[in-house]
Amino acid sequence: MSKGRVTSGMRPTGSLHLGNLLGALNNWVRLQDEYECFYFIVDWHALTTPGGGDAVGYEHVGELQDRVREMAIDWVAGGLDPEKCSIFVQSHIPEVAELHLLFSMITPLGWLERNPTYKEMILGYKIDSPSYGLLGYPTLQSADILAYKGEYVPVGKDQEAHVNMTRDLAQRFNSLYGAKVFPITQTLLTEVPKVPGTDSVDKKMSKSAGNYIALSFTEEETAETVRNMFTDPTKIRKNDKGHPDGCVVFAFHGIYNKGEFAVVRDECEKGLRGCVDCKKQLAGRMNEALAPVRARRRDLEANPGRIREILHAGAMHAREIARDTLDEVRDVMNLPPRGSS
Protein backbone atom coordinates (compact mmCIF):
# COMPACT_ATOMS: atom_id res chain seq x y z
CA MET A 1 0.00 0.00 0.00
CA SER A 2 1.46 3.38 -1.03
CA LYS A 3 2.02 6.13 1.47
CA GLY A 4 -0.20 9.21 1.43
CA ARG A 5 1.37 12.40 0.08
CA VAL A 6 2.18 15.35 2.32
CA THR A 7 3.08 18.78 0.97
CA SER A 8 4.25 21.88 2.80
CA GLY A 9 6.48 24.88 2.27
CA MET A 10 8.04 27.94 3.90
CA ARG A 11 8.90 31.40 2.64
CA PRO A 12 12.69 31.89 2.42
CA THR A 13 13.38 33.97 5.51
CA GLY A 14 16.95 32.71 5.83
CA SER A 15 18.15 30.96 8.96
CA LEU A 16 15.31 29.46 10.99
CA HIS A 17 14.70 30.07 14.67
CA LEU A 18 13.42 27.91 17.52
CA GLY A 19 9.82 28.82 16.72
CA ASN A 20 10.20 27.37 13.21
CA LEU A 21 11.99 24.28 14.53
CA LEU A 22 9.46 23.50 17.27
CA GLY A 23 6.39 24.73 15.42
CA ALA A 24 6.87 23.06 12.04
CA LEU A 25 10.20 21.44 11.24
CA ASN A 26 10.17 18.84 14.03
CA ASN A 27 6.74 17.72 12.82
CA TRP A 28 7.94 17.50 9.21
CA VAL A 29 10.77 15.26 10.38
CA ARG A 30 8.27 12.89 12.02
CA LEU A 31 6.03 12.85 8.95
CA GLN A 32 8.82 11.84 6.55
CA ASP A 33 8.82 8.37 8.12
CA GLU A 34 5.06 7.92 7.62
CA TYR A 35 4.24 9.67 4.33
CA GLU A 36 5.65 10.53 0.92
CA CYS A 37 6.64 14.12 1.69
CA PHE A 38 7.31 17.11 -0.57
CA TYR A 39 8.87 20.08 1.22
CA PHE A 40 9.60 23.20 -0.80
CA ILE A 41 11.03 26.68 -0.25
CA VAL A 42 8.45 29.04 -1.76
CA ASP A 43 10.59 31.72 -3.37
CA TRP A 44 7.79 32.83 -5.73
CA HIS A 45 5.57 33.50 -2.74
CA ALA A 46 8.28 35.74 -1.31
CA LEU A 47 7.86 37.98 -4.37
CA THR A 48 4.16 38.64 -3.67
CA THR A 49 5.05 41.23 -1.01
CA PRO A 50 7.33 44.28 -1.33
CA GLY A 51 9.78 43.28 1.40
CA GLY A 52 12.03 45.82 3.07
CA GLY A 53 14.20 45.90 6.15
CA ASP A 54 15.25 42.31 6.76
CA ALA A 55 12.48 40.84 4.59
CA VAL A 56 12.90 39.63 1.02
CA GLY A 57 10.25 40.81 -1.45
CA TYR A 58 9.77 41.92 -5.05
CA GLU A 59 11.49 45.23 -4.18
CA HIS A 60 14.28 43.53 -2.23
CA VAL A 61 15.59 40.44 -4.01
CA GLY A 62 19.31 40.90 -3.39
CA GLU A 63 19.48 38.30 -0.61
CA LEU A 64 16.91 35.88 -2.03
CA GLN A 65 19.33 33.16 -3.12
CA ASP A 66 21.24 33.36 0.17
CA ARG A 67 18.00 33.08 2.13
CA VAL A 68 16.97 30.01 0.14
CA ARG A 69 20.33 28.37 0.79
CA GLU A 70 20.25 29.17 4.53
CA MET A 71 16.77 27.72 4.87
CA ALA A 72 17.74 24.55 3.01
CA ILE A 73 20.72 24.10 5.33
CA ASP A 74 18.54 24.48 8.40
CA TRP A 75 15.96 22.03 7.06
CA VAL A 76 18.54 19.30 6.58
CA ALA A 77 20.40 20.19 9.77
CA GLY A 78 17.08 20.06 11.61
CA GLY A 79 16.51 16.45 10.55
CA LEU A 80 14.91 16.36 7.10
CA ASP A 81 16.44 13.43 5.24
CA PRO A 82 16.68 13.76 1.42
CA GLU A 83 16.57 9.96 1.27
CA LYS A 84 13.12 10.02 2.89
CA CYS A 85 11.54 13.19 1.46
CA SER A 86 11.82 15.55 -1.51
CA ILE A 87 13.39 18.91 -0.66
CA PHE A 88 13.41 21.54 -3.40
CA VAL A 89 12.82 25.14 -4.44
CA GLN A 90 9.35 26.14 -5.65
CA SER A 91 10.57 28.05 -8.71
CA HIS A 92 12.56 25.02 -9.93
CA ILE A 93 9.22 23.40 -10.85
CA PRO A 94 7.83 25.42 -13.81
CA GLU A 95 4.83 23.09 -13.97
CA VAL A 96 3.57 24.75 -10.78
CA ALA A 97 3.49 28.11 -12.60
CA GLU A 98 1.54 26.58 -15.47
CA LEU A 99 -0.93 24.95 -13.10
CA HIS A 100 -1.33 28.25 -11.26
CA LEU A 101 -2.15 29.93 -14.59
CA LEU A 102 -4.74 27.31 -15.48
CA PHE A 103 -6.27 27.41 -12.00
CA SER A 104 -6.54 31.21 -12.28
CA MET A 105 -8.91 30.75 -15.23
CA ILE A 106 -11.45 28.94 -13.06
CA THR A 107 -10.97 30.68 -9.71
CA PRO A 108 -13.84 33.07 -8.87
CA LEU A 109 -12.55 36.51 -7.92
CA GLY A 110 -14.74 36.52 -4.82
CA TRP A 111 -12.89 33.48 -3.45
CA LEU A 112 -9.62 35.37 -3.58
CA GLU A 113 -10.96 38.57 -2.09
CA ARG A 114 -12.58 36.73 0.82
CA ASN A 115 -9.69 34.34 1.43
CA PRO A 116 -8.24 34.76 4.95
CA THR A 117 -4.68 34.31 3.67
CA TYR A 118 -5.03 37.38 1.44
CA LYS A 119 -6.42 39.52 4.24
CA GLU A 120 -3.79 38.33 6.70
CA MET A 121 -0.97 39.14 4.28
CA ILE A 122 -2.25 42.67 3.69
CA LEU A 123 -2.48 43.33 7.41
CA GLY A 124 0.69 41.47 8.37
CA TYR A 125 2.86 43.20 5.79
CA LYS A 126 1.00 46.55 6.02
CA ILE A 127 0.40 46.69 2.27
CA ASP A 128 -1.49 49.74 0.96
CA SER A 129 -1.76 48.62 -2.67
CA PRO A 130 -1.84 44.80 -2.99
CA SER A 131 -0.40 43.32 -6.17
CA TYR A 132 -2.06 40.96 -8.64
CA GLY A 133 0.39 38.30 -7.43
CA LEU A 134 -0.65 38.73 -3.80
CA LEU A 135 -4.33 38.46 -4.69
CA GLY A 136 -3.54 35.19 -6.48
CA TYR A 137 -1.38 33.90 -3.61
CA PRO A 138 -3.99 31.30 -2.52
CA THR A 139 -4.29 30.00 -6.09
CA LEU A 140 -0.53 29.59 -6.35
CA GLN A 141 -0.59 27.88 -2.96
CA SER A 142 -3.19 25.46 -4.31
CA ALA A 143 -0.97 24.74 -7.33
CA ASP A 144 1.93 24.07 -4.94
CA ILE A 145 -0.12 21.37 -3.24
CA LEU A 146 -2.05 19.89 -6.15
CA ALA A 147 0.83 19.71 -8.64
CA TYR A 148 2.01 16.74 -6.55
CA LYS A 149 -1.57 15.63 -5.77
CA GLY A 150 -0.97 16.41 -2.13
CA GLU A 151 -3.42 14.55 0.05
CA TYR A 152 -2.41 16.11 3.35
CA VAL A 153 -1.04 19.41 4.58
CA PRO A 154 0.31 19.61 8.14
CA VAL A 155 -1.03 22.70 9.90
CA GLY A 156 -1.89 23.99 13.34
CA LYS A 157 -5.57 24.44 14.21
CA ASP A 158 -5.36 28.19 13.57
CA GLN A 159 -4.21 27.60 9.97
CA GLU A 160 -6.81 25.05 8.95
CA ALA A 161 -8.79 27.61 6.90
CA HIS A 162 -5.77 28.17 4.64
CA VAL A 163 -6.27 24.72 3.09
CA ASN A 164 -9.96 25.27 2.33
CA MET A 165 -9.17 27.14 -0.89
CA THR A 166 -7.19 24.16 -2.17
CA ARG A 167 -10.05 21.81 -1.33
CA ASP A 168 -12.60 24.07 -3.06
CA LEU A 169 -10.44 24.51 -6.14
CA ALA A 170 -9.79 20.76 -6.47
CA GLN A 171 -13.54 20.07 -6.22
CA ARG A 172 -14.35 22.80 -8.75
CA PHE A 173 -11.78 21.53 -11.25
CA ASN A 174 -12.91 17.91 -10.93
CA SER A 175 -16.56 18.94 -11.32
CA LEU A 176 -16.00 21.27 -14.28
CA TYR A 177 -14.08 18.70 -16.31
CA GLY A 178 -15.81 15.55 -15.14
CA ALA A 179 -12.64 13.81 -14.03
CA LYS A 180 -11.20 13.11 -10.62
CA VAL A 181 -7.77 14.55 -11.35
CA PHE A 182 -7.11 15.99 -7.90
CA PRO A 183 -7.56 14.61 -4.40
CA ILE A 184 -9.54 16.64 -1.89
CA THR A 185 -6.68 17.69 0.33
CA GLN A 186 -7.03 17.09 4.05
CA THR A 187 -5.30 18.81 6.94
CA LEU A 188 -3.05 16.96 9.32
CA LEU A 189 -3.76 18.89 12.50
CA THR A 190 -0.73 19.02 14.73
CA GLU A 191 -0.20 20.20 18.27
CA VAL A 192 2.14 23.14 17.93
CA PRO A 193 3.92 24.10 21.14
CA LYS A 194 3.64 27.74 22.09
CA VAL A 195 7.08 29.19 21.46
CA PRO A 196 7.28 32.66 22.99
CA GLY A 197 9.63 35.39 21.97
CA THR A 198 12.64 36.06 24.15
CA ASP A 199 11.00 39.28 25.38
CA SER A 200 7.55 38.17 26.54
CA VAL A 201 5.41 35.07 27.08
CA ASP A 202 2.61 36.90 25.29
CA LYS A 203 4.58 37.46 22.07
CA LYS A 204 5.37 34.93 19.37
CA MET A 205 9.00 34.32 18.44
CA SER A 206 9.67 36.21 15.22
CA LYS A 207 12.64 37.41 13.20
CA SER A 208 10.85 40.65 12.35
CA ALA A 209 10.32 41.34 16.05
CA GLY A 210 13.95 40.52 16.84
CA ASN A 211 12.93 38.27 19.74
CA TYR A 212 14.34 35.00 18.45
CA ILE A 213 17.09 32.42 18.84
CA ALA A 214 18.34 31.30 15.42
CA LEU A 215 19.47 27.78 14.68
CA SER A 216 22.63 29.39 13.33
CA PHE A 217 23.45 30.89 16.74
CA THR A 218 26.56 29.58 18.47
CA GLU A 219 26.42 28.21 22.01
CA GLU A 220 27.74 31.54 23.23
CA GLU A 221 25.14 33.56 21.30
CA THR A 222 22.38 31.33 22.63
CA ALA A 223 23.61 31.67 26.22
CA GLU A 224 23.85 35.45 25.84
CA THR A 225 20.31 35.67 24.45
CA VAL A 226 19.00 33.57 27.34
CA ARG A 227 20.90 35.76 29.82
CA ASN A 228 19.02 38.80 28.48
CA MET A 229 15.59 37.13 28.53
CA PHE A 230 12.69 38.79 30.30
CA THR A 231 11.96 37.46 33.79
CA ASP A 232 9.59 38.26 36.66
CA PRO A 233 10.19 41.99 37.43
CA THR A 234 9.06 41.51 41.06
CA LYS A 235 11.76 38.90 41.71
CA ILE A 236 14.86 41.01 42.34
CA ARG A 237 16.77 38.81 44.79
CA LYS A 238 17.14 35.04 44.84
CA ASN A 239 14.99 34.63 47.96
CA ASP A 240 12.13 36.72 46.55
CA LYS A 241 9.11 34.57 45.73
CA GLY A 242 8.65 34.44 41.97
CA HIS A 243 5.70 34.21 39.58
CA PRO A 244 6.93 31.76 36.93
CA ASP A 245 3.84 31.79 34.72
CA GLY A 246 4.76 35.23 33.44
CA CYS A 247 8.42 34.41 32.92
CA VAL A 248 9.87 33.61 29.47
CA VAL A 249 12.70 31.61 31.00
CA PHE A 250 10.23 29.38 32.81
CA ALA A 251 8.22 28.90 29.59
CA PHE A 252 11.35 27.63 27.82
CA HIS A 253 12.12 25.29 30.72
CA GLY A 254 8.77 23.70 29.82
CA ILE A 255 10.16 22.94 26.36
CA TYR A 256 13.81 22.12 27.01
CA ASN A 257 13.82 20.99 30.64
CA LYS A 258 10.58 19.06 31.05
CA GLY A 259 12.09 16.59 33.52
CA GLU A 260 12.75 19.35 36.04
CA PHE A 261 9.87 21.66 35.12
CA ALA A 262 7.94 21.08 38.34
CA VAL A 263 11.10 21.57 40.41
CA VAL A 264 11.86 24.86 38.64
CA ARG A 265 8.35 26.13 39.39
CA ASP A 266 8.48 25.06 43.03
CA GLU A 267 11.89 26.57 43.69
CA CYS A 268 10.97 29.82 41.95
CA GLU A 269 7.70 30.24 43.84
CA LYS A 270 9.41 29.52 47.18
CA GLY A 271 12.34 31.86 46.58
CA LEU A 272 14.85 29.03 46.39
CA ARG A 273 16.01 29.70 42.80
CA GLY A 274 17.79 32.75 41.45
CA CYS A 275 17.15 34.04 37.94
CA VAL A 276 20.84 33.98 36.97
CA ASP A 277 21.23 30.30 37.82
CA CYS A 278 17.86 29.52 36.25
CA LYS A 279 19.00 31.09 32.97
CA LYS A 280 22.32 29.25 33.03
CA GLN A 281 20.52 25.94 33.47
CA LEU A 282 18.14 26.73 30.59
CA ALA A 283 20.98 27.75 28.27
CA GLY A 284 22.74 24.48 29.03
CA ARG A 285 19.62 22.43 28.20
CA MET A 286 19.02 24.41 25.00
CA ASN A 287 22.60 24.01 23.80
CA GLU A 288 22.50 20.31 24.58
CA ALA A 289 19.33 19.87 22.49
CA LEU A 290 20.72 21.95 19.61
CA ALA A 291 24.14 20.27 19.49
CA PRO A 292 23.20 17.69 16.80
CA VAL A 293 21.60 20.42 14.66
CA ARG A 294 24.70 22.57 14.90
CA ALA A 295 26.98 19.66 14.03
CA ARG A 296 25.00 18.87 10.88
CA ARG A 297 24.90 22.56 10.04
CA ARG A 298 28.69 22.85 10.21
CA ASP A 299 29.08 19.85 7.90
CA LEU A 300 26.70 21.33 5.33
CA GLU A 301 28.32 24.76 5.41
CA ALA A 302 31.69 23.12 4.82
CA ASN A 303 30.27 21.29 1.80
CA PRO A 304 28.07 23.78 -0.13
CA GLY A 305 27.78 21.42 -3.07
CA ARG A 306 25.77 19.01 -0.93
CA ILE A 307 22.84 21.41 -0.59
CA ARG A 308 22.82 22.00 -4.34
CA GLU A 309 22.74 18.24 -4.90
CA ILE A 310 19.86 17.78 -2.46
CA LEU A 311 17.77 20.57 -4.02
CA HIS A 312 18.48 19.31 -7.54
CA ALA A 313 17.54 15.72 -6.71
CA GLY A 314 14.38 16.86 -4.94
CA ALA A 315 13.36 19.02 -7.90
CA MET A 316 13.97 16.21 -10.38
CA HIS A 317 11.62 13.92 -8.47
CA ALA A 318 9.01 16.63 -7.94
CA ARG A 319 9.08 17.65 -11.62
CA GLU A 320 8.49 14.10 -12.75
CA ILE A 321 5.28 13.96 -10.73
CA ALA A 322 4.23 17.52 -11.64
CA ARG A 323 4.68 16.75 -15.36
CA ASP A 324 2.35 13.76 -15.09
CA THR A 325 -0.20 15.93 -13.28
CA LEU A 326 -0.03 18.62 -15.97
CA ASP A 327 -0.46 16.01 -18.69
CA GLU A 328 -3.73 14.95 -17.02
CA VAL A 329 -4.83 18.56 -16.55
CA ARG A 330 -4.14 19.52 -20.17
CA ASP A 331 -5.91 16.40 -21.38
CA VAL A 332 -9.15 16.96 -19.47
CA MET A 333 -9.10 20.68 -20.41
CA ASN A 334 -8.71 19.62 -24.08
CA LEU A 335 -5.58 21.66 -24.60
CA PRO A 336 -3.50 20.65 -27.68
CA PRO A 337 -0.80 18.11 -26.93
CA ARG A 338 2.65 19.62 -26.60
CA GLY A 339 4.54 19.60 -29.88
CA SER A 340 1.39 19.45 -32.01
CA SER A 341 0.90 21.94 -34.85
Buried (B, 14 or more C-beta within 10 A) or exposed (E): EEEBBBBBBBBBBBBBBBBBBBBBBBBBBEBBEEBBBBBBBBBBBBBBBBBEEEBBBBEBBEBBEEBBBBBBBBBBBBBBEBEBBBBBBBBBBEBBBBBBEBBBEEBEEEBBEEBEBBEEBBEEBEBEEBBEBBBBBBBBBBBBBBBBBBBBBBBBEEBEBBBBBBBBBBEBBBEEBEBEBBBEBEBBEBEBEEBBBBBBBEBBBBBEEEBBBBBBBEBEEBBEBBBEBBBBEEBEEBEBEBBBEBBBBBBBBBBBBEEEBEEBBEBBBEBEBBBEEBBBBBBBBBBEBBEEBBEBBEEBBEEEEBBEEBBEBBBEBBBEBBEBBBEBBBEBBEEEEEEEE
